[in-house]
C-alpha cells in the first residue's frame, strides 16, 4: 500500500501524482493526475414557503435562491405544495424567496450556518407577506430551535388597555384609537416560528393617550417546565413590513440576560404621524379627557389660602373646569375638575403668578404662554364684606413639557362661567383634543344686578304664628316668637313647618339651627341633618348690658321687642332682624344666610339713644351645642377656644361631637355615616 495525495485548487482543478503500478505493487512517482474538477461535499436543504397570515396557504412557483459570501450558489422553485429542496455546500447561507409574480413581498432570511441537512419545519421555511396599505403594519417573529415557544403580544388603545396575544385573544379593535385593528394571524409553538401580527387603520388616531402601539415578545415558561429563560439566546428576529416593502428588522438583544420579555417596537398611530420607533417609547407629558378627576374646594375657598389640584396620589394635574353654586361669591367656588398629566415626572415645572388688581380692573388674568392653571390663591374670607373673584390674587401655572417645547399654547377659546350654577368645563377641540384653563376674566356687577342668575336660587323664608324662619340648601334657622319673654332666641317648637323647609330628622318638632352638609334637596331622608341648638334644653340666646352713669349694671336676656323677616322678594340672602331696647341702649341683630351658604352671619349694631353716656357695653350670644344628638348621638361635645382677639384678631369657640374613644371603642353614629368625621359647630367673631 502506498499513500498518495491530490489537492483541489482554488479554481477547482486537481493537482498531484497517482501511484505507478508494477504488477501488484504500488510505487510513488507515477504520472500526474488527469485534469479534473473538484466535487465538494454538499448538504440537503428543504423548506416550505407559506403566507405570513396562514400556514395553510402554500405558495407554489416561488423562486428560492441561496447565497454564500454574496454569491448565488443555488436556485430552485417551489412545487404545488410550496416545498423546495436543494443541495448546497456547507457554510453561512442566506435564503431568499421571491413570489412577486403573485403579489408577495421578497423576503430574505439568515445567514444560517449550514453544516448538516435541514428539513421542513426549521429555519429554511419562509413566510411571505402580501403588500400592505399605507395605514397597515405587519410584524413577523421568527427564532431558532430553542426555546420552543415565543409569543407575540401587542398592546394598544387608550392607556394601552387593549391586548392581543394567544392568551388574551387573537383579534382586537379600538374605536377611540381611530378604528385601529390588530390581529394575531399565525402562532407557532414548536420553535422557529413564524408568528405574524397585522395592524390596520393605523395613523387615524386623534385622542391623546390612545395612539401608541407597543409590540413585545415573551418567552413563556410553564409552571411545571424545567426550561431556563433563554430569550436572549433565542436568535429571535422581528421583521417589519409596511406598504410593499420590509421597513425594519430587529434582532433580540443578547444583553437581556434572564429576562423573559423583549419590548421590540413602538408605533405612534397619531393622525399625521404613523411612525415606527425601536424599543419602548413614551409620549411627552399630555392631558386627555380619559384621565380626569375632581377635587373639593368647598372649604379651601372660605379663607385666604391656596386651592390646588392634584391626583389622589398627589400626582401632577391641571385645571379643566370649576364648579360654582353662585358666580358672585368666591367662596361658592366649590370644586375643580382636573386632568391628570400623563407621562409626567413626579412634579411639573410651576411658578406663582401675581394677579393682584387684574381681575378687579376687569382684565384678563392669565398664566404665561405654554403654562396651565394648577391652583388659585385668594385673600380675605367668605365672612368679609367683599365676596367676588377679585379676591383671587395669584395663580399656580405649570408647564406640561420642557420649556423649549412649551413656549406657547395651542388652540384657545373663551367660555362664560357666570350664568347660573354648576360645572363649567373647558371644551374639547374639534378633533377631540383636551383643553385646560389658562386664565380668568372678571366683570363688575352693581348691587342691584346681583340676582339669582349670579348668586343662586332665592333663599327660603317664612313667618308663622310661632316663629320666623330663614334658610337655604344647607342651613335652616328658626326664631321662636310664641314666648314673648324669650323673644329673639333660636329654637321654634312647632310641629308643622312652613312649606319648603326640611326640618329635623324623624319629624322632631321645631327648628333651631339645622345643618346638612349634603344639602336638603339631595338628602330627603335627612341622614346628615343635625339640629345643633334644639335638642334638650334650648340654651341658645343673647345677652345685652351696660353700666349707666352711676356704675349700675343694666342687663337683659333674650329681650327682643320685635323679630321680623327682612328678606325682600328679589334678595339672594334671607335675613331676620330682631330689635331690643334697654334703657338708652338700642340693639339690632341681623341674621342672614345665602342659599348655598354653609354658615350664617349675625351683624350687631349697638347704639346709645339716650341722653347720657353709657359704659362697658356688652353683647353676648351663647349656645350649648348639641352637635350630633339629632343623629342618635350625645348631648356631650368637646369644645375648645380656637381663637382670641389678642392673638388671632378674632375670637372663636369650636365644639365637636364625641370621638370613638368616648364611646368605648364604638364609632358614634354620625361619624360612621360621615367617613369618621364628627359634627362640628364653630362660633366666632
C-alpha positions as CSV (number, residue, x, y, z in Angstrom):
1,X,0.0,0.0,0.0
2,X,1.3,3.4,-0.9
3,X,-0.2,6.7,0.4
4,X,-0.6,9.5,-2.1
5,X,-2.2,12.9,-2.1
6,X,-4.0,15.1,-4.6
7,X,-5.1,18.7,-4.0
8,X,-8.1,20.8,-5.0
9,X,-7.0,24.2,-6.1
10,X,-9.0,27.5,-5.8
11,X,-10.0,27.2,-9.4
12,X,-11.3,23.7,-8.9
13,X,-8.5,21.8,-10.7
14,X,-6.8,18.8,-9.3
15,X,-3.0,18.5,-8.8
16,X,-0.6,15.7,-7.7
17,X,0.5,12.3,-9.0
18,X,-1.1,9.0,-8.9
19,X,1.0,5.9,-7.9
20,X,2.7,3.8,-10.6
21,X,1.6,0.1,-10.8
22,X,4.2,-2.6,-11.3
23,X,2.4,-5.8,-11.0
24,X,0.5,-5.7,-7.8
25,X,3.0,-3.2,-6.3
26,X,2.1,0.5,-6.0
27,X,5.0,2.9,-6.2
28,X,5.3,6.6,-5.9
29,X,6.3,8.7,-8.8
30,X,3.6,7.7,-11.2
31,X,2.1,10.0,-13.9
32,X,0.3,13.3,-13.0
33,X,-3.3,13.2,-12.1
34,X,-5.5,13.8,-15.1
35,X,-7.2,17.2,-15.3
36,X,-10.5,17.2,-13.4
37,X,-12.9,19.4,-11.3
38,X,-13.2,19.0,-7.6
39,X,-16.6,17.9,-6.4
40,X,-17.2,19.5,-3.0
41,X,-19.2,17.9,-0.2
42,X,-22.9,19.1,-0.2
43,X,-25.8,19.0,2.2
44,X,-29.5,18.8,1.6
45,X,-31.7,21.8,2.4
46,X,-35.5,21.6,2.3
47,X,-38.2,24.0,3.3
48,X,-41.8,25.3,2.7
49,X,-42.8,28.7,1.5
50,X,-46.1,29.9,3.0
51,X,-48.2,33.0,3.5
52,X,-47.4,35.0,6.7
53,X,-51.1,35.1,7.6
54,X,-51.8,31.4,7.3
55,X,-49.7,28.3,7.3
56,X,-52.3,26.6,5.3
57,X,-51.6,28.8,2.2
58,X,-48.7,27.2,0.4
59,X,-47.0,29.4,-2.2
60,X,-46.1,27.5,-5.4
61,X,-43.8,28.8,-8.1
62,X,-41.8,30.9,-5.7
63,X,-38.1,31.4,-6.6
64,X,-35.8,30.3,-3.8
65,X,-32.2,31.3,-4.1
66,X,-29.4,30.6,-1.7
67,X,-26.4,32.8,-1.3
68,X,-22.9,32.4,0.3
69,X,-20.4,35.2,0.5
70,X,-22.5,37.4,-1.7
71,X,-22.7,34.8,-4.5
72,X,-25.8,33.0,-5.6
73,X,-25.0,29.3,-5.2
74,X,-28.4,27.7,-6.0
75,X,-31.8,28.5,-7.4
76,X,-34.9,26.3,-7.0
77,X,-38.7,26.8,-7.4
78,X,-41.4,25.6,-5.0
79,X,-43.7,22.9,-6.1
80,X,-47.6,22.9,-5.8
81,X,-47.3,22.3,-2.0
82,X,-44.9,25.2,-1.6
83,X,-41.9,22.9,-0.9
84,X,-38.4,23.2,-2.2
85,X,-35.3,21.1,-1.9
86,X,-31.7,21.8,-2.9
87,X,-28.1,20.5,-2.3
88,X,-25.6,23.2,-1.3
89,X,-22.0,23.3,0.1
90,X,-21.8,23.8,3.8
91,X,-21.4,27.4,5.0
92,X,-23.1,30.6,6.1
93,X,-26.1,30.9,3.9
94,X,-28.7,33.5,3.1
95,X,-32.1,32.2,1.9
96,X,-34.2,34.5,-0.4
97,X,-37.7,33.9,-1.5
98,X,-39.3,35.8,-4.4
99,X,-43.0,35.4,-5.4
100,X,-43.6,38.9,-6.8
101,X,-45.4,37.4,-9.8
102,X,-48.3,36.6,-7.5
103,X,-48.0,39.8,-5.4
104,X,-45.8,38.8,-2.5
105,X,-43.0,40.9,-0.9
106,X,-39.5,39.5,-1.4
107,X,-38.0,38.2,1.8
108,X,-34.5,37.2,3.0
109,X,-33.6,35.1,6.0
110,X,-30.2,34.4,7.5
111,X,-27.4,34.0,7.4
112,X,-27.6,30.5,8.8
113,X,-24.6,28.2,9.5
114,X,-25.5,25.1,7.5
115,X,-23.3,22.1,8.1
116,X,-25.8,19.3,8.3
117,X,-29.1,18.6,6.4
118,X,-32.0,20.9,7.1
119,X,-35.6,19.7,6.6
120,X,-39.0,21.4,6.6
121,X,-40.2,22.8,9.9
122,X,-36.9,24.5,10.6
123,X,-35.3,27.8,9.7
124,X,-35.3,27.1,6.0
125,X,-39.1,27.6,5.9
126,X,-40.0,31.1,4.7
127,X,-43.3,33.0,5.2
128,X,-44.0,35.8,2.6
129,X,-46.2,38.8,3.2
130,X,-48.7,40.3,0.8
131,X,-48.3,44.1,0.2
132,X,-49.9,46.3,2.8
133,X,-51.7,49.7,2.7
134,X,-50.1,52.9,4.0
135,X,-52.1,52.6,7.2
136,X,-51.1,48.9,7.8
137,X,-48.1,47.3,9.5
138,X,-47.1,43.6,9.9
139,X,-44.7,42.1,12.4
140,X,-43.3,38.6,11.6
141,X,-41.4,36.9,14.5
142,X,-39.0,34.0,13.9
143,X,-36.4,32.4,16.1
144,X,-34.1,29.4,16.5
145,X,-34.6,25.9,17.7
146,X,-34.7,26.9,21.3
147,X,-36.8,27.9,23.2
148,X,-39.8,26.0,21.7
149,X,-42.3,28.8,22.2
150,X,-42.0,32.6,21.9
151,X,-45.2,34.6,22.0
152,X,-46.2,37.9,20.3
153,X,-48.0,40.5,22.4
154,X,-49.5,43.7,21.1
155,X,-50.7,46.5,23.4
156,X,-52.7,49.4,22.0
157,X,-55.7,51.6,22.6
158,X,-56.3,54.1,25.4
159,X,-53.7,53.6,28.1
160,X,-52.6,50.5,26.2
161,X,-55.7,48.8,27.6
162,X,-56.2,46.5,24.6
163,X,-54.1,43.4,24.4
164,X,-53.8,40.9,21.5
165,X,-52.0,37.6,22.1
166,X,-52.6,33.9,22.0
167,X,-53.6,34.1,25.7
168,X,-55.8,37.2,25.6
169,X,-57.4,36.9,22.2
170,X,-56.2,37.0,18.7
171,X,-58.2,40.0,17.4
172,X,-58.6,43.5,18.9
173,X,-60.2,46.8,18.0
174,X,-60.2,50.3,19.4
175,X,-62.6,52.9,18.1
176,X,-61.0,55.6,20.2
177,X,-57.7,54.9,18.5
178,X,-59.2,55.8,15.2
179,X,-60.6,52.4,14.4
180,X,-57.3,50.6,15.0
181,X,-57.4,46.8,14.3
182,X,-54.9,44.3,15.5
183,X,-54.8,40.6,14.7
184,X,-52.5,37.7,15.6
185,X,-52.6,35.8,12.3
186,X,-50.2,33.0,13.0
187,X,-49.0,31.4,16.2
188,X,-46.1,28.9,16.5
189,X,-45.3,26.7,19.5
190,X,-42.6,24.3,18.3
191,X,-39.6,26.6,17.5
192,X,-38.5,28.7,14.6
193,X,-41.9,30.5,14.1
194,X,-43.2,32.4,12.4
195,X,-45.7,34.4,14.4
196,X,-47.5,37.1,12.4
197,X,-49.3,40.2,13.7
198,X,-51.1,42.6,11.4
199,X,-52.2,46.2,12.3
200,X,-54.8,48.0,10.2
201,X,-56.2,51.6,10.3
202,X,-53.0,53.0,11.9
203,X,-52.4,56.7,11.7
204,X,-56.1,57.8,12.2
205,X,-56.0,58.3,16.0
206,X,-56.7,61.8,17.3
207,X,-57.4,61.1,21.0
208,X,-54.3,61.7,23.1
209,X,-53.4,58.7,25.3
210,X,-54.9,56.3,22.8
211,X,-52.5,56.4,19.9
212,X,-49.4,54.3,20.9
213,X,-48.9,50.6,19.9
214,X,-46.3,48.5,21.7
215,X,-45.2,45.1,20.3
216,X,-43.5,42.7,22.7
217,X,-42.1,39.2,22.6
218,X,-42.4,36.9,25.6
219,X,-40.7,33.6,26.4
220,X,-43.5,31.7,28.0
221,X,-42.3,29.2,30.6
222,X,-45.0,27.0,32.2
223,X,-45.2,26.4,35.9
224,X,-44.0,22.8,35.6
225,X,-41.4,23.5,32.9
226,X,-37.7,22.8,33.6
227,X,-36.8,25.1,30.8
228,X,-34.5,28.0,31.6
229,X,-35.1,31.6,30.3
230,X,-33.3,31.8,27.0
231,X,-34.9,34.7,25.2
232,X,-31.6,36.5,24.8
233,X,-30.1,33.5,23.1
234,X,-33.1,32.6,21.0
235,X,-31.8,34.3,17.8
236,X,-35.3,35.9,17.6
237,X,-35.8,38.3,14.7
238,X,-38.8,40.6,14.1
239,X,-39.3,41.6,10.5
240,X,-41.4,44.7,10.0
241,X,-43.4,45.4,6.9
242,X,-45.3,48.5,5.7
243,X,-46.7,49.1,2.2
244,X,-44.9,46.9,-0.3
245,X,-41.6,46.5,1.4
246,X,-39.7,45.4,4.5
247,X,-39.0,48.5,6.6
248,X,-37.1,47.2,9.6
249,X,-35.6,44.1,11.1
250,X,-34.9,43.8,14.9
251,X,-32.7,41.2,16.5
252,X,-33.2,40.2,20.1
253,X,-30.5,41.9,22.3
254,X,-28.2,39.4,24.0
255,X,-28.0,41.8,26.9
256,X,-31.5,40.8,28.1
257,X,-29.8,38.1,30.2
258,X,-32.5,36.1,32.0
259,X,-35.4,38.5,31.1
260,X,-38.4,36.8,29.6
261,X,-39.9,40.0,27.9
262,X,-38.5,42.0,25.0
263,X,-40.2,45.3,24.0
264,X,-39.4,45.3,20.3
265,X,-41.0,48.4,18.9
266,X,-43.5,51.2,19.4
267,X,-45.8,52.7,16.7
268,X,-47.2,56.2,17.1
269,X,-50.6,55.9,15.3
270,X,-51.4,59.5,15.8
271,X,-53.1,61.2,12.8
272,X,-50.4,62.7,10.6
273,X,-47.6,60.6,12.3
274,X,-47.9,56.8,11.9
275,X,-44.2,56.4,12.8
276,X,-42.2,53.4,13.9
277,X,-39.7,53.5,16.8
278,X,-37.4,50.9,18.1
279,X,-38.0,49.8,21.7
280,X,-40.4,51.3,24.2
281,X,-41.2,55.0,23.6
282,X,-43.4,57.3,25.7
283,X,-45.2,60.5,24.8
284,X,-44.2,63.8,26.1
285,X,-46.4,64.8,29.1
286,X,-50.0,65.3,27.9
287,X,-53.6,65.6,29.1
288,X,-56.6,63.6,27.9
289,X,-60.3,63.6,28.6
290,X,-59.9,59.9,29.6
291,X,-57.9,60.9,32.7
292,X,-59.8,63.4,34.8
293,X,-60.8,63.7,38.5
294,X,-62.4,66.1,40.9
295,X,-61.1,67.8,44.0
296,X,-63.2,69.6,46.6
297,X,-62.6,73.3,47.2
298,X,-65.7,73.6,49.4
299,X,-63.8,74.8,52.4
300,X,-60.4,75.9,51.0
301,X,-62.0,78.9,49.4
302,X,-63.6,80.1,52.6
303,X,-60.4,81.7,53.8
304,X,-57.1,83.1,52.5
305,X,-55.1,80.1,51.2
306,X,-54.0,78.2,48.1
307,X,-56.5,75.8,46.5
308,X,-54.7,73.3,44.3
309,X,-55.5,70.3,42.0
310,X,-53.7,67.0,42.3
311,X,-54.4,63.3,41.8
312,X,-55.3,61.1,44.8
313,X,-51.6,60.1,44.9
314,X,-50.5,63.8,44.8
315,X,-49.5,63.4,41.1
316,X,-49.4,66.4,38.7
317,X,-52.6,67.8,37.4
318,X,-54.0,71.0,35.7
319,X,-57.5,72.5,35.9
320,X,-60.1,71.5,33.3
321,X,-63.1,73.3,34.9
322,X,-64.8,74.7,38.0
323,X,-67.9,74.0,39.9
324,X,-69.8,77.1,41.3
325,X,-73.0,77.3,43.2
326,X,-73.1,81.0,42.6
327,X,-70.8,83.2,40.5
328,X,-71.0,86.3,42.5
329,X,-69.4,84.9,45.7
330,X,-65.9,83.5,45.6
331,X,-66.5,81.0,48.4
332,X,-69.2,79.4,46.3
333,X,-66.4,78.0,44.1
334,X,-67.0,74.6,45.4
335,X,-64.7,72.2,43.4
336,X,-62.4,71.8,40.4
337,X,-62.2,69.1,37.8
338,X,-58.7,68.4,36.7
339,X,-56.7,66.5,34.1
340,X,-54.1,64.1,35.3
341,X,-50.9,64.9,33.5
342,X,-49.8,61.7,31.9
343,X,-46.2,60.6,31.3
344,X,-45.0,63.4,33.6
345,X,-42.4,63.3,36.2
346,X,-43.5,63.4,39.9
347,X,-43.8,67.2,39.7
348,X,-44.3,69.8,37.0
349,X,-42.3,73.0,36.5
350,X,-44.6,75.6,38.1
351,X,-44.5,79.2,39.0
352,X,-46.6,81.5,41.1
353,X,-48.0,84.3,39.0
354,X,-49.4,87.5,40.6
355,X,-52.9,88.5,39.5
356,X,-53.2,91.3,42.1
357,X,-55.6,94.0,40.7
358,X,-56.1,92.4,37.4
359,X,-59.5,90.9,38.0
360,X,-60.6,94.0,39.9
361,X,-59.8,96.1,36.8
362,X,-62.0,93.7,34.7
363,X,-58.9,92.4,32.8
364,X,-57.7,89.0,31.8
365,X,-55.7,87.3,34.5
366,X,-53.6,84.8,32.6
367,X,-50.8,82.2,33.1
368,X,-47.7,82.8,31.0
369,X,-47.8,81.2,27.5
370,X,-47.4,77.5,27.4
371,X,-48.4,77.0,31.1
372,X,-51.6,75.9,32.5
373,X,-53.6,76.6,35.7
374,X,-53.0,74.2,38.6
375,X,-54.1,76.3,41.6
376,X,-55.5,79.7,42.8
377,X,-54.8,81.8,45.8
378,X,-57.4,84.0,47.5
379,X,-57.2,86.8,50.0
380,X,-59.8,87.6,52.6
381,X,-62.5,85.2,53.6
382,X,-66.1,84.3,52.9
383,X,-67.1,86.3,56.0
384,X,-65.8,89.6,54.6
385,X,-68.0,92.2,53.0
386,X,-66.1,91.6,49.7
387,X,-67.2,88.4,48.1
388,X,-66.2,88.5,44.4
389,X,-63.4,86.8,42.4
390,X,-61.4,90.0,42.6
391,X,-60.0,88.3,45.8
392,X,-58.1,85.9,43.5
393,X,-54.6,87.4,43.7
394,X,-52.3,84.7,42.4
395,X,-52.3,81.6,40.3
396,X,-50.1,78.5,40.2
397,X,-49.2,77.9,36.5
398,X,-47.4,74.8,35.3
399,X,-45.7,73.5,32.1
400,X,-46.6,70.1,30.8
401,X,-43.3,69.7,28.8
402,X,-39.8,71.1,28.7
403,X,-39.6,74.9,28.5
404,X,-38.2,75.0,25.0
405,X,-41.1,73.0,23.6
406,X,-43.9,74.6,25.5
407,X,-43.4,78.3,24.9
408,X,-46.9,78.8,23.6
409,X,-50.4,77.4,23.8
410,X,-52.3,75.5,21.1
411,X,-55.8,76.4,20.0
412,X,-57.6,78.6,22.6
413,X,-61.2,79.6,23.3
414,X,-63.2,81.7,25.8
415,X,-66.0,80.3,27.8
416,X,-68.5,82.0,30.1
417,X,-68.9,80.7,33.6
418,X,-71.3,83.3,35.1
419,X,-74.7,82.2,34.0
420,X,-76.2,80.1,36.8
421,X,-74.5,77.4,38.8
422,X,-73.0,74.0,38.1
423,X,-69.9,72.7,36.3
424,X,-68.1,75.0,33.8
425,X,-65.5,73.0,31.9
426,X,-63.1,73.7,29.1
427,X,-64.5,72.2,25.9
428,X,-62.5,69.8,23.7
429,X,-61.3,70.9,20.2
430,X,-63.0,69.8,17.0
431,X,-60.7,66.7,16.8
432,X,-61.3,65.7,20.4
433,X,-58.1,67.1,21.9
434,X,-58.3,68.2,25.6
435,X,-58.1,71.9,26.6
436,X,-57.2,73.2,30.0
437,X,-57.7,76.5,31.9
438,X,-55.1,79.2,31.5
439,X,-56.9,82.3,32.9
440,X,-60.0,84.1,34.2
441,X,-61.8,87.4,33.4
442,X,-64.0,89.3,35.8
443,X,-66.9,91.6,35.2
444,X,-68.2,94.0,37.8
445,X,-71.8,93.8,39.0
446,X,-73.7,96.6,40.6
447,X,-75.6,95.6,43.8
448,X,-78.9,95.7,42.0
449,X,-77.5,93.3,39.4
450,X,-76.7,90.6,41.8
451,X,-79.7,88.3,41.5
452,X,-80.4,84.6,41.4
453,X,-78.6,84.4,38.0
454,X,-75.3,85.1,39.7
455,X,-75.9,84.3,43.4
456,X,-78.0,81.1,43.3
457,X,-81.7,80.5,43.8
458,X,-83.9,82.6,46.1
459,X,-83.5,81.6,49.7
460,X,-86.2,80.2,51.9
461,X,-88.0,82.5,54.4
462,X,-91.4,82.4,56.1
463,X,-93.3,83.7,59.1
464,X,-95.8,81.7,61.2
465,X,-97.7,82.2,64.4
466,X,-94.9,80.5,66.3
467,X,-91.7,81.7,64.6
468,X,-89.7,83.4,61.8
469,X,-87.8,81.0,59.5
470,X,-84.9,81.5,57.0
471,X,-82.7,79.0,55.2
472,X,-81.1,77.7,52.1
473,X,-79.8,74.4,50.7
474,X,-77.6,73.7,53.7
475,X,-78.9,75.7,56.7
476,X,-82.3,76.3,58.2
477,X,-82.8,78.6,61.2
478,X,-86.0,79.2,63.3
479,X,-86.6,82.2,65.7
480,X,-89.3,81.5,68.2
481,X,-92.0,84.1,68.7
482,X,-94.6,82.2,70.7
483,X,-92.9,83.0,74.0
484,X,-92.6,86.8,74.3
485,X,-90.5,86.5,77.4
486,X,-87.7,84.9,75.3
487,X,-88.1,86.8,72.1
488,X,-85.1,86.7,69.7
489,X,-83.6,83.3,70.6
490,X,-83.3,80.5,68.0
491,X,-85.4,77.4,68.5
492,X,-89.0,77.0,67.5
493,X,-91.3,74.3,68.8
494,X,-93.9,74.0,66.0
495,X,-94.7,70.5,64.8
496,X,-95.9,71.9,61.4
497,X,-93.2,73.7,59.5
498,X,-93.5,76.2,56.6
499,X,-93.6,74.9,53.1
500,X,-90.1,74.2,51.7
501,X,-88.4,73.7,55.0
502,X,-86.9,70.3,55.6
503,X,-86.7,70.4,59.4
504,X,-85.2,67.9,61.8
505,X,-84.7,64.2,61.4
506,X,-87.5,61.8,62.3
507,X,-90.1,64.6,62.3
508,X,-88.8,66.1,65.5
509,X,-90.6,69.4,66.3
510,X,-89.3,72.9,65.6
511,X,-86.1,74.2,64.1
512,X,-83.2,75.7,66.0
513,X,-80.1,75.7,63.7
514,X,-80.3,72.7,61.3
515,X,-77.3,71.9,59.0
516,X,-76.9,69.4,56.3
517,X,-73.6,69.1,54.5
518,X,-75.0,67.2,51.6
519,X,-77.9,69.7,51.0
520,X,-81.5,69.2,51.9
521,X,-82.6,68.6,48.3
522,X,-80.0,65.9,47.9
523,X,-80.8,64.2,51.3
524,X,-84.5,63.9,51.5
525,X,-84.2,61.2,54.2
526,X,-82.2,63.7,56.4
527,X,-79.4,61.2,57.0
528,X,-77.0,64.0,57.5
529,X,-79.3,66.6,59.1
530,X,-78.3,67.9,62.5
531,X,-80.0,70.5,64.7
532,X,-77.2,72.0,66.8
533,X,-79.5,74.1,69.0
534,X,-82.8,72.5,69.6
535,X,-82.3,69.1,71.3
536,X,-82.8,69.1,75.1
537,X,-82.9,72.4,77.0
538,X,-82.9,75.2,74.5
539,X,-79.9,77.2,75.8
540,X,-79.3,79.3,72.7
541,X,-79.9,83.0,73.2
542,X,-78.4,86.5,73.6
543,X,-77.5,88.9,76.4
544,X,-77.1,92.7,76.3
545,X,-76.0,95.1,79.1
546,X,-74.0,98.2,80.1
547,X,-73.1,100.3,83.1
548,X,-75.0,103.6,83.5
549,X,-73.6,106.8,84.7
550,X,-73.8,105.7,88.4
551,X,-71.9,102.5,87.7
552,X,-75.1,100.4,87.9
553,X,-75.2,97.3,85.7
554,X,-78.2,97.2,83.4
555,X,-78.8,93.9,81.5
556,X,-81.3,91.6,80.0
557,X,-81.5,88.2,78.3
558,X,-83.5,87.3,75.1
559,X,-85.2,90.6,75.4
560,X,-86.1,91.5,71.8
561,X,-89.2,93.6,71.3
562,X,-89.7,92.5,67.7
563,X,-88.5,89.7,65.3
564,X,-89.2,90.3,61.7
565,X,-88.4,88.7,58.3
566,X,-86.4,91.3,56.4
567,X,-85.9,89.3,53.2
568,X,-87.0,91.2,50.1
569,X,-88.6,89.5,47.1
570,X,-85.6,89.9,44.9
571,X,-82.9,89.3,47.5
572,X,-80.4,86.5,47.3
573,X,-79.9,86.3,51.0
574,X,-82.6,85.5,53.6
575,X,-82.5,87.7,56.7
576,X,-84.2,88.2,60.1
577,X,-83.9,91.3,62.3
578,X,-84.5,91.4,66.0
579,X,-84.8,94.7,67.9
580,X,-84.1,95.4,71.5
581,X,-84.2,98.5,73.7
582,X,-82.7,98.5,77.1
583,X,-82.7,102.0,78.7
584,X,-80.7,104.1,76.4
585,X,-79.2,101.2,74.5
586,X,-80.8,100.2,71.2
587,X,-79.6,96.9,69.6
588,X,-80.4,95.3,66.3
589,X,-79.3,91.9,65.3
590,X,-79.4,90.9,61.6
591,X,-79.0,87.2,60.9
592,X,-78.6,86.3,57.3
593,X,-77.9,83.2,55.1
594,X,-77.4,82.8,51.4
595,X,-79.0,79.9,49.5
596,X,-75.8,77.9,49.2
597,X,-74.1,79.2,52.3
598,X,-72.9,76.7,54.9
599,X,-72.8,79.3,57.6
600,X,-75.0,82.2,58.9
601,X,-73.9,85.7,59.8
602,X,-75.1,87.9,62.6
603,X,-74.4,91.6,62.3
604,X,-75.0,93.5,65.5
605,X,-75.5,97.2,66.0
606,X,-75.4,98.8,69.4
607,X,-76.5,102.5,69.7
608,X,-76.9,104.9,72.6
609,X,-80.3,106.5,72.0
610,X,-80.3,108.1,75.5
611,X,-79.2,111.5,76.7
612,X,-76.3,110.3,79.0
613,X,-73.2,108.3,78.3
614,X,-73.1,104.6,79.0
615,X,-70.1,102.4,79.5
616,X,-68.9,98.8,79.4
617,X,-71.5,97.9,76.7
618,X,-71.7,94.1,76.3
619,X,-73.3,91.9,73.7
620,X,-73.1,88.1,74.0
621,X,-74.7,85.3,72.0
622,X,-74.3,81.8,73.6
623,X,-75.3,78.3,72.8
624,X,-75.0,74.8,74.3
625,X,-74.0,72.9,71.2
626,X,-75.8,69.5,70.8
627,X,-73.6,68.5,67.9
628,X,-74.9,65.1,66.9
629,X,-77.8,64.4,69.3
630,X,-80.3,64.5,66.5
631,X,-78.5,61.6,64.8
632,X,-78.7,59.3,67.9
633,X,-75.5,60.8,69.3
634,X,-74.9,62.5,72.6
635,X,-75.6,65.9,74.3
636,X,-71.9,66.0,75.1
637,X,-69.3,67.6,72.9
638,X,-65.7,68.6,73.0
639,X,-65.4,72.4,73.0
640,X,-62.2,74.4,72.7
641,X,-61.2,78.0,72.3
642,X,-59.9,78.2,68.7
643,X,-59.0,81.9,68.6
644,X,-58.8,85.1,70.6
645,X,-58.9,88.8,69.7
646,X,-55.5,89.3,71.3
647,X,-53.7,86.5,69.4
648,X,-55.7,86.0,66.2
649,X,-57.7,89.2,65.7
650,X,-60.9,87.2,66.1
651,X,-62.5,85.1,68.8
652,X,-63.9,81.6,68.3
653,X,-65.1,78.5,70.0
654,X,-65.4,75.1,68.3
655,X,-67.5,72.2,69.5
656,X,-67.0,68.7,68.1
657,X,-69.1,65.6,68.7
658,X,-67.6,62.8,70.7
659,X,-65.0,60.6,69.3
660,X,-64.8,56.8,69.0
661,X,-62.8,56.5,72.3
662,X,-65.6,58.3,74.1
663,X,-68.0,55.6,73.1
664,X,-66.0,52.7,74.4
665,X,-64.4,51.9,71.1
666,X,-67.6,52.1,69.1
667,X,-67.8,54.7,66.3
668,X,-70.5,57.3,67.0
669,X,-73.5,57.1,64.6
670,X,-72.9,60.4,62.8
671,X,-69.2,59.8,62.4
672,X,-69.9,56.4,61.0
673,X,-72.0,57.9,58.3
674,X,-69.7,60.8,57.6
675,X,-66.4,59.0,56.9
676,X,-65.2,59.2,60.5
677,X,-65.7,63.0,60.7
678,X,-67.7,64.3,63.5
679,X,-70.3,67.1,63.6
680,X,-68.6,70.5,64.4
681,X,-70.1,73.8,65.4
682,X,-67.9,76.9,65.1
683,X,-68.9,80.2,66.7
684,X,-66.6,83.1,66.1
685,X,-66.5,86.9,65.7
